[in-house]
Amino acid sequence: MTALIESGRRLVGATARAAVAALALFATLCLPAHADRIKDLANIHGVRSNSLIGYGLVVGLDGTGDQTTQTPFTIQSLTSMLTQLGVTLPPGTSLQLKNVAAVMVTADLPPFAQPGQSIDVTVSSLGNAQSLRGGTLLMTPLKGVDGQVYAIAQGNMLVGGAGGSAGGSKTQVNHLSAGRITGGATVERAVPTNLGHGGTMRLEMRTSDFGTVRRAVEAINAKFAAGTANAVDGRVVEVRVPLEPDARVAFLADLEEVELTPAEAVPRVILNARTGSVVMNANVTLGRCAVAHGNLSVTITTDPVVSQPNAFAQGNTVSTQKSTVDIKKDKGELVNLPAGTSLGDVVKALNSIGATPQDLLAILQAMKAAGALRAELEII
């Protein structure tokens, strides 16, 4: 009797564990697919940053500033600044300073920035200064594209590098001709931000895609009400918003959190001709094709040859050059690529026969010309 009860308990326990495992598997399968938020896919029309630029001087450098004989604008700027501060230099004064550098100051004015707010600035050398490390940026007005001053920058720089030189030797770590000042500019003028006209505003998708726009419209209408969103084209969605500012801000906060699954990205291959980099997305495939590629290298070597006449000869010593041309051609192997092969497998196959990144640039271009590369080819 005891054995029978124990056997029943084991059967019930096994059944319970199986039921729990089945429920866990069902819950895993029923989890919603990963979705992106509206704020990750689109921008609100009119909400954008604005670029600012200014010209200034950095002082306090440890002898690493501009060589004023080669950068006269540094001396002109310094003389003009001293004049504004009440310091008048005698005519014909020649300044040979090593602790001053002319710089360009850039910053991004974020949307809704108000006077008194601090923003970060980037300072870059304009002349031939060796280093801006330890320098202080003097008061520099930052202007927008309309010529108006929107911020004033000033402060001590932080340069993410170090270096030194002595006796003709030089050591340098990272870049010394540019630095950053955290909170180094104070906003002086606000840029009005328009959140739509009347009761509507526009969402601008970062990538043009009709499928993503349609899904965005469906998700917004499902979240709020039918007719809230309408598609304008393959990039813009028009949304009805409340008229009151407080209600509009709350509505936009909820709108940005609406989730949707974007349409599949367009197959695309990006080629960087300068560095030989090849970047592709997961949707790139190939038609059936065969590829053969070989490397051809031409080496030209030039050696000096001196013709020396005999001691009693009446000739002159003549110096000429002898050139040697060496042509080397590597064996090219033929690779058969079936249709539908992912580009990742293709790259592995090409690497197996010794194709370098520079070879891939030419191979992918040839595949595109032959109609075998099912993707957009973009060269940057």
C-alpha positions in Angstrom: 0.0 0.0 0.0 2.8 2.4 0.9 4.6 1.6 -2.4 1.4 2.3 -4.3 1.0 5.7 -2.6 4.6 6.6 -3.3 4.3 5.7 -6.9 1.2 7.9 -7.2 3.1 10.8 -5.7 5.9 10.4 -8.2 3.4 10.2 -11.1 1.6 13.4 -9.9 5.0 15.2 -9.4 6.2 14.3 -12.9 2.9 15.4 -14.4 3.1 18.7 -12.6 6.6 19.3 -13.7 5.7 18.5 -17.3 2.7 20.9 -17.0 4.9 23.7 -15.7 7.5 23.1 -18.5 4.7 23.2 -21.1 3.3 26.5 -19.6 6.8 28.0 -19.6 7.3 27.0 -23.3 3.9 28.4 -24.2 4.6 31.7 -22.4 7.9 32.0 -24.2 6.3 31.4 -27.6 3.6 33.9 -26.9 6.0 36.7 -25.9 5.5 39.6 -28.3 8.2 40.3 -30.9 10.7 43.0 -30.3 9.3 46.3 -31.4 10.8 49.8 -31.7 9.3 53.0 -30.3 8.1 55.9 -32.4 10.9 58.0 -30.8 13.5 55.6 -32.1 12.2 55.7 -35.7 11.0 59.2 -36.3 11.6 62.9 -35.4 8.9 65.5 -34.6 8.9 68.1 -37.3 10.5 71.4 -36.1 12.2 69.8 -33.1 15.9 69.9 -34.1 19.3 71.2 -33.0 21.1 74.1 -34.6 24.8 74.3 -35.3 26.8 77.2 -33.9 30.3 78.4 -34.7 32.8 81.0 -33.5 36.4 82.2 -33.7 38.4 82.7 -30.6 41.7 82.6 -28.8 43.2 80.0 -26.4 45.8 81.3 -24.0 47.9 79.8 -21.2 49.6 77.3 -23.4 53.1 76.0 -22.4 55.0 77.2 -25.4 52.9 75.1 -27.8 50.9 77.8 -29.4 50.9 79.2 -32.9 54.1 80.3 -34.6 53.0 83.9 -35.1 55.3 84.4 -38.1 53.3 81.9 -40.0 49.9 82.7 -38.6 49.5 86.5 -38.8 45.7 86.3 -38.0 46.6 85.1 -34.5 48.5 88.4 -33.9 45.8 90.5 -35.5 43.1 88.9 -33.2 45.3 89.4 -30.1 46.0 93.0 -31.0 42.3 93.7 -31.6 41.3 92.1 -28.3 43.9 94.1 -26.3 42.7 97.3 -28.0 39.1 96.5 -26.8 40.5 96.0 -23.3 42.2 99.4 -23.3 45.7 98.2 -24.1 47.3 100.2 -26.9 50.5 98.8 -28.5 53.1 101.1 -30.0 53.1 101.2 -33.8 55.5 98.6 -35.3 55.4 96.4 -32.3 56.3 92.8 -33.3 54.8 90.2 -31.0 56.4 86.8 -30.9 54.1 84.8 -28.6 54.1 81.0 -28.1 51.3 80.7 -25.5 48.4 81.8 -27.8 46.5 79.9 -30.4 43.7 80.8 -32.8 40.8 78.3 -32.6 37.4 77.6 -34.1 34.7 76.8 -31.5 31.7 74.7 -32.5 28.6 73.6 -30.6 25.1 72.3 -31.1 22.2 74.3 -29.7 19.6 71.7 -28.6 15.9 72.2 -29.1 14.0 74.1 -26.4 17.3 75.6 -25.1 16.7 78.7 -23.0 18.9 81.6 -22.0 21.2 80.7 -19.1 21.4 77.0 -20.0 24.9 75.5 -20.5 26.0 73.5 -23.5 29.2 71.7 -24.4 31.6 73.1 -27.0 34.4 71.7 -29.1 37.6 73.7 -29.6 39.9 73.0 -32.6 43.2 74.6 -33.6 43.1 76.8 -36.7 46.8 77.6 -37.0 49.9 75.5 -36.4 49.8 75.1 -32.6 51.5 71.9 -31.4 49.1 71.3 -28.5 46.1 73.0 -26.9 46.6 71.0 -23.6 46.2 73.2 -20.5 44.8 76.2 -22.5 41.9 78.5 -21.6 39.4 79.7 -24.1 38.7 83.4 -23.9 35.2 84.7 -24.3 34.0 83.7 -27.8 30.6 84.5 -29.3 28.9 81.6 -31.1 26.8 82.5 -34.1 24.1 80.7 -36.1 23.6 80.6 -39.8 21.7 83.9 -39.6 24.7 85.7 -38.1 23.1 86.2 -34.7 24.9 85.4 -31.4 23.1 82.5 -29.6 25.7 81.6 -27.0 29.0 82.7 -25.4 31.8 80.2 -24.8 34.6 80.4 -22.3 36.5 78.1 -20.0 39.3 75.7 -19.4 39.9 73.0 -22.1 40.2 69.2 -21.6 42.4 67.6 -24.2 42.3 63.8 -24.4 46.0 63.4 -25.2 49.5 64.0 -24.1 52.9 64.4 -25.7 56.4 65.7 -25.3 59.5 66.4 -27.4 63.2 67.0 -26.7 66.4 66.8 -28.7 64.7 66.1 -31.9 62.6 63.2 -30.5 58.9 63.4 -30.2 56.2 61.3 -28.5 52.5 61.8 -28.8 49.4 60.0 -27.6 46.1 60.8 -29.2 45.2 64.1 -30.8 46.4 67.4 -29.2 45.0 70.0 -31.6 41.3 69.7 -30.4 39.6 69.6 -27.0 36.2 69.9 -25.4 34.8 72.1 -22.7 31.9 70.5 -20.8 29.2 73.2 -20.2 31.6 75.7 -21.7 29.0 77.9 -23.4 26.0 79.8 -22.0 22.9 80.2 -24.1 22.0 83.9 -24.7 19.2 83.6 -27.2 16.4 81.0 -27.6 15.4 79.5 -30.9 11.6 79.2 -31.2 10.4 75.6 -31.8 7.2 75.1 -33.7 5.2 72.0 -32.8 2.9 72.1 -35.7 0.2 74.4 -37.0 -3.2 74.4 -35.3 -4.3 70.9 -34.3 -1.9 68.9 -36.4 1.8 68.1 -36.4 4.1 65.9 -38.5 6.3 62.9 -37.7 9.2 62.5 -40.0 10.6 59.0 -40.3 14.4 58.8 -40.3 14.3 56.3 -43.2 11.9 56.5 -46.1 9.8 53.3 -46.2 6.1 53.0 -47.1 5.7 49.8 -45.0 7.0 51.4 -41.9 4.8 54.5 -42.4 1.7 52.3 -42.8 2.6 50.4 -39.6 3.1 53.6 -37.7 -0.3 54.9 -38.8 -1.9 51.7 -37.7 -0.1 51.6 -34.3 -1.0 55.3 -33.5 -4.7 54.9 -34.5 -4.9 51.7 -32.4 -3.3 53.5 -29.4 -5.5 56.6 -29.5 -8.4 56.7 -31.9 -9.2 56.1 -35.6 -8.2 59.0 -37.7 -5.6 60.3 -35.3 -2.8 59.7 -37.8 -2.7 59.8 -41.6 0.1 59.0 -44.0 1.3 61.9 -46.1 4.0 60.1 -48.1 6.7 57.4 -47.6 8.3 59.4 -44.9 5.8 61.8 -43.2 2.9 61.0 -40.9 0.4 63.7 -40.0 -1.0 63.4 -36.4 -3.9 65.3 -34.8 -2.8 66.8 -31.4 -4.6 68.7 -28.7 -4.5 72.5 -28.8 -3.6 73.2 -25.2 0.2 73.2 -24.6 0.0 71.0 -21.5 -2.2 68.4 -23.1 -0.1 68.5 -26.3 3.1 67.8 -24.4 1.4 64.9 -22.6 0.1 63.6 -25.9 3.5 63.7 -27.5 5.0 61.9 -24.5 2.5 59.0 -25.0 3.0 59.1 -28.8 6.8 58.6 -28.5 6.2 55.4 -26.5 4.0 53.8 -29.1 5.6 50.6 -30.3 5.6 49.1 -33.7 7.6 46.6 -35.7 9.3 48.4 -38.7 9.3 46.9 -42.1 12.4 45.0 -43.1 15.3 47.1 -44.1 16.2 47.5 -47.7 19.2 45.2 -48.6 22.2 47.4 -48.7 26.0 47.1 -48.9 28.2 50.0 -47.9 31.7 50.2 -49.4 34.3 52.6 -48.0 36.8 53.1 -50.8 39.3 54.9 -48.6 39.6 52.3 -45.9 38.4 49.2 -47.7 35.6 48.6 -45.2 32.6 46.5 -46.3 29.4 46.7 -44.2 26.1 44.9 -45.1 22.8 44.2 -43.4 21.2 40.8 -42.9 18.8 41.1 -45.9 21.5 40.9 -48.6 21.4 37.8 -50.8 22.9 36.8 -54.1 21.7 35.2 -57.3 23.6 32.2 -58.6 27.0 33.2 -60.0 30.6 32.2 -60.3 33.5 34.4 -59.1 37.2 34.3 -60.0 39.6 36.9 -58.8 43.4 37.2 -59.1 45.8 39.8 -57.9 48.2 41.6 -60.4 51.1 43.5 -58.9 53.7 45.6 -60.8 57.0 46.4 -59.0 59.4 48.9 -60.4 62.9 49.1 -58.8 65.4 51.9 -59.7 69.0 51.6 -58.7 71.7 54.2 -59.3 74.6 53.3 -61.6 77.8 55.3 -61.8 80.2 55.1 -64.8 83.8 55.9 -63.8 86.4 56.4 -66.7 90.0 55.1 -66.5 92.6 57.2 -64.7 94.3 58.3 -68.0 91.1 58.6 -70.0 89.7 62.0 -71.0 86.1 61.1 -70.0 83.8 62.3 -67.2 82.0 60.4 -64.5 78.4 59.8 -65.4 75.6 58.8 -63.1 72.6 56.9 -64.5 69.7 54.9 -63.2 68.8 51.3 -64.0 65.1 50.3 -63.7 63.8 46.8 -63.2 60.1 46.0 -63.7 58.7 42.8 -62.1 55.2 41.7 -62.8 53.6 39.1 -60.5 50.1 37.6 -61.0 48.5 35.4 -58.4 46.4 32.4 -59.3 42.7 33.2 -59.4 40.4 30.4 -58.1 36.8 30.0 -59.4 34.1 29.9 -56.7 30.6 28.8 -57.5 28.0 30.6 -55.4 24.4 29.2 -55.4 21.4 31.4 -55.4 20.1 32.7 -52.1 23.4 32.5 -50.4 23.8 35.1 -47.7 26.5 37.6 -48.2 28.2 36.5 -45.0 28.8 33.1 -46.5 30.0 34.7 -49.7 32.6 36.8 -47.8 33.8 33.7 -46.0 34.2 31.9 -49.3 36.1 34.8 -50.8 38.3 35.1 -47.8 39.2 31.4 -48.1 40.8 32.1 -51.5 42.7 35.1 -50.2 40.4 38.0 -51.1 41.3 41.1 -49.2 38.9 43.9 -48.3 40.2 45.9 -51.3 39.5 42.8 -53.5 35.9 42.7 -52.1 35.2 46.2 -53.3 35.9 45.2 -56.9 34.2 41.8 -56.6 31.0 43.3 -55.2 30.9 46.0 -57.8 31.2 43.3 -60.5 28.4 41.2 -58.9 26.2 44.3 -58.9 26.9 44.9 -62.6 26.1 41.3 -63.4 22.8 41.4 -61.6 23.8 38.8 -59.0 24.0 41.1 -56.0 20.4 41.7 -54.7 21.1 44.8 -52.7 21.7 48.5 -53.1 25.4 49.2 -53.5 26.6 52.5 -51.9 30.1 53.8 -52.0 31.2 56.4 -49.5 
